[in-house]
Structure formats: structure tokens, C-alpha cells
Amino acid sequence: MSTLPVLLLTQDATLWQGWQQIAGPQWMPARGQSLADMQRWKQQGRSLVVLDAALPQLPANSDARWVELLQGLQVLVLSNRPGDEEGRQLLSRGACGYAHAQSSAEVLSRMLQSMAGGNIWLGRSLMQRLLRDVDARLPVADVDWASALSAREQEVAKYASLGDSNAEIAERMSISERTVRAHLSAVFEKLQVQDRLMLTLKVHGIGRKQLA
């Protein structure tokens, strides 16, 4: 198993001391203290980041600048006072995980392992909140969701609905990740969904009536 670099972005010395305990065969932690460090991390071709929600100069949780800030990165946001609404907003802006800043090194390692595999990490309470949110936004499921999609778009949608990451879909279909992203953008637009969770419910025929 190769060692993966992960940027631990905080100005809190206590958090840094706790987070860096993940160091070992699987993780190679590096310390950052500003958003500029995160941008340099991305420029170096690295993606895994643990971000302290209390870091100075972060945008408001509802600020659209988060989308650009997190683009191309796999960011786990950790908060000393986690809340479902904050988590929902950050995940909708592109964060890959949200949890308590005081999580143990063992739990933090599990979170990162899940994210490195292309998954999203969130707690049960937040998952229930997201499902209620989806219930309010998702139209009643169509009988034939695939009719508006090309054969390639249908294939991408099916793999994405099963939880495959962009890299896994690209490997399955022998195409580039850029092409996968293009197909997903077309799928989201044609099916009028905004994220993978809504796509999953759509593909599996779950709409308001089924969730009620």
C-alpha cells in the first residue's frame, strides 16, 4: 500500500498535534496554515486535505466561492462545533466529508481512506437531513429516467448511482475522467438533478412518493 500525502490545514496547535497522529504507512501528513497553502497543494497535483472549519478568512458556509476553493480537491472539513446545516452547505459546495474536529486518529484515518476511494463521509444525522432535503427537491420519479440520455450517459449514470468515483467509472468505460465529468454534467442537466445523491434516487426510481 502506497503512502498518501494529506494536508492538515489548521492554525490550532492542539488540533495539529492530534491530527498528525495518523502518520504511518498509509498517510504522510503535511501542515498548512492558510488557504494559500491549500492552493499550492492543489498546484502540486495533490488532493487530500483536512480543513479546520475555524481557519481564519474562510468564506461563509453559504458562499459560492467554496465551489472554486474546493474544486479539484478531496476536502474533509472538521469542526469543533459540527452542525447539520453547516455540513449540508459545505457538502453542497464540494466538500467530500464533514465531521467533528476532535475525532480520533483512528477515525480520521477511516474518513480519509473512504474519501481516497471516492466516497463521501458524513454522519447519520446529516445523512437523514440530506435525505429530507432531497425529498423536498426531487420530482416524483419518472418511469423511464434513461429515455433522455445517450447510451454512454446512461452507463455513466448507472455507475455513479452505485457509488463509483469518477476514476473508477473512467477505468470501467476506458475513457478519461474529464469525459466522465462531461457526461455527468449532461446527465445532471437532462435529469434536472443537482448532485450524485439525487441522481442515485432518480436512477433507482425513488421519488417523493417512495420516500414518504
Residue, then its C-alpha position, 0 to 999 in steps of 0.5 A: m500500500s502506497t503512502l498518501p500525502v494529506l494536508l492538515l490545514t489548521q492554525d490550532a496547535t492542539l488540533w495539529q498535534g492530534w491530527q498528525q497522529i495518523a502518520g504511518p504507512q498509509w498517510m504522510p501528513a503535511r501542515g498548512q496554515s492558510l488557504a494559500d497553502m491549500q492552493r499550492w497543494k492543489q498546484q502540486g497535483r495533490s488532493l487530500v486535505v483536512l480543513d479546520a472549519a475555524l481557519p481564519q478568512l474562510p468564506a461563509n458556509s453559504d458562499a459560492r466561492w467554496v465551489e472554486l476553493l474546493q474544486g479539484l480537491q478531496v476536502l474533509v472539513l472538521s469542526n469543533r462545533p459540527g452542525d447539520e446545516e453547516g455540513r449540508q452547505l459545505l457538502s453542497r459546495g464540494a466538500c467530500g466529508y464533514a465531521h467533528a474536529q476532535s475525532s480520533a486518529e483512528v477515525l480520521s484515518r477511516m474518513l480519509q481512506s473512504m474519501a481516497g476511494g471516492n466516497i463521501w463521509l458524513g454522519r447519520s444525522l446529516m445523512q437523514r437531513l440530506l435525505r429530507d432535503v432531497d425529498a423536498r427537491l426531487p420530482v416524483a420519479d419518472v418511469d423511464w429516467a434513461s429515455a433522455l440520455s445517450a447510451r454512454e450517459q446512461e452507463v455513466a449514470k448507472y455507475a455513479s448511482l452505485g457509488d463509483s468515483n469518477a476514476e473508477i467509472a473512467e477505468r470501467m468505460s476506458i475513457s478519461e475522467r474529464t469525459v466522465r465529468a462531461h457526461l455527468s454534467a449532461v446527465f445532471e442537466k437532462l435529469q434536472v438533478q443537482d448532485r450524485l445523491m439525487l441522481t442515485l434516487k432518480v436512477h433507482g426510481i425513488g421519488r417523493k412518493q417512495l420516500a414518504 
